[in-house]
Amino acid sequence: MLSTKHAMFAATAVALTLAVAPVATAQTATPNIDQRQANQAARIAQGEKSGALSEREAARMKAGQAKVDGMKTAAAADGKVTRAERRAIQREQNKQSRRIARQKHDGNKR
């Protein structure tokens, strides 16, 4: 049986862990960026499947997505993704989105 002192300590430890965990992840959480990355990856995959993107174009688009992933990783490395970092990532996502659209509709087929 746990003594009252040990039970209180255990309960406090659990409560602190649960209280701190969301704060730590909230500072580095990027759900909008993550969802947009998933959407853009799906657009690239669909373009490959339909033949709207050649293998070379698809590889270039995937490299652009990897650049955004790298920016996100670098931004989260210090434990907080700042507003300026989010804006920079979103600007790069905008560029990548335009590139995907342009390449999918440029008439080059597989």
C-alpha positions in Angstrom: 0.0 0.0 0.0 1.2 3.5 -0.7 1.5 5.9 2.2 -0.5 9.1 2.0 2.7 11.0 1.4 3.7 8.8 -1.6 0.1 8.9 -3.0 0.1 12.7 -2.9 3.6 12.8 -4.5 2.4 10.5 -7.3 -0.8 12.4 -7.9 1.2 15.7 -8.0 3.7 14.3 -10.4 1.0 13.1 -12.7 -0.9 16.4 -12.5 2.3 18.4 -13.3 3.1 16.1 -16.2 -0.4 16.5 -17.7 -0.4 20.2 -17.1 3.1 20.9 -18.7 2.8 18.5 -21.7 0.2 20.6 -23.6 2.1 23.8 -23.0 5.3 22.3 -24.4 3.6 21.0 -27.5 1.4 24.0 -27.9 4.5 26.2 -28.5 5.8 23.9 -31.2 2.5 22.6 -32.6 1.8 23.5 -36.2 -1.4 21.8 -37.1 -2.3 24.2 -40.0 1.2 23.8 -41.5 1.0 20.0 -41.1 -2.4 19.8 -42.7 -1.4 22.0 -45.6 1.8 19.9 -46.1 -0.4 16.8 -46.3 -2.8 18.4 -48.8 0.1 19.5 -51.0 1.6 16.0 -50.8 -1.7 14.6 -51.9 -1.9 17.0 -54.8 1.6 15.9 -56.0 0.6 12.2 -55.6 -2.6 12.9 -57.6 -0.6 14.6 -60.3 1.8 11.7 -60.6 -1.1 9.2 -60.7 -2.9 11.1 -63.4 0.2 11.8 -65.4 -0.1 15.6 -65.1 3.3 15.7 -63.4 6.3 14.0 -64.9 8.7 12.1 -62.7 11.1 15.0 -62.8 8.5 17.6 -62.0 7.2 15.4 -59.1 10.7 15.0 -57.7 11.1 18.8 -57.8 7.8 19.3 -56.0 8.7 16.8 -53.4 12.1 18.6 -52.8 10.1 21.8 -52.3 7.9 20.1 -49.7 11.1 18.8 -48.0 12.4 22.4 -47.8 9.2 23.4 -46.0 9.6 20.4 -43.6 13.1 21.5 -42.9 12.0 25.0 -42.2 9.4 23.7 -39.8 12.0 21.4 -38.0 14.4 24.3 -37.7 11.7 26.6 -36.3 10.7 24.1 -33.7 14.3 23.2 -32.7 14.4 25.9 -30.0 11.1 24.8 -28.5 8.9 27.6 -29.8 7.6 28.3 -33.3 7.3 32.1 -33.4 4.7 34.1 -35.4 7.5 35.2 -37.8 8.7 31.7 -38.3 5.1 30.6 -39.0 4.7 33.4 -41.6 8.0 32.4 -43.3 6.8 28.8 -43.5 3.4 29.8 -44.8 5.1 32.1 -47.5 7.2 29.1 -48.6 4.1 26.9 -48.7 2.4 29.5 -50.9 5.3 29.4 -53.3 5.2 25.6 -53.3 1.4 25.6 -53.9 1.8 27.9 -56.9 4.6 25.7 -58.3 2.5 22.6 -57.9 -0.5 24.2 -59.7 1.7 25.6 -62.5 3.5 22.3 -63.1 0.2 20.3 -63.0 -1.3 22.5 -65.7 1.7 23.2 -67.9 0.8 20.6 -70.5 3.8 18.4 -69.8 2.7 14.8 -69.5 4.4 11.7 -68.3 
